[in-house]
Amino acid sequence: QVQLVESGGGLVQPGGSLRLSCAASGIIFRFYPMGWYRQAPGKQRELVASITSGGMTNYVDSVKGRFTISRDNAKNTMYLQLNSLKPEDTAVYYCNTHPSQPTYWGQGTQVTVSS
């Protein structure tokens, strides 16, 4: 059974930083392209960053230069470094494969950016 468990969210002031983690089990993690997604209140879930099995990355324009996606295949873990956070980054952040698999969604981790 595939499990993707997100952690690292929290409440942070504008301009602050967080590091999210995604621990994977039940899949051969190193073979899969992965992505970080987020869903803000009243909005659809969106892909914010992706990383191929070889480490090539891509970002949605709104987070370019502020967020960094990375992965450690030896630890079956993916990360998202969030810097220069803005109130509009407030959302529940999820990890999944890219493209996403419907049955792989976890609980997500809440990121709230507020003063």
Secondary structure, DSSP 8 states (H G I E B T S, - for coil): --EEEEE--EEE-TT--EEEEEEEESS-GGGS-EEEEEE-TTS--EEEEEE-TT--EEE-GGGTTTEEEEEEGGGTEEEEEE-S--GGG-EEEEEEESS--GGG----EEEEE--
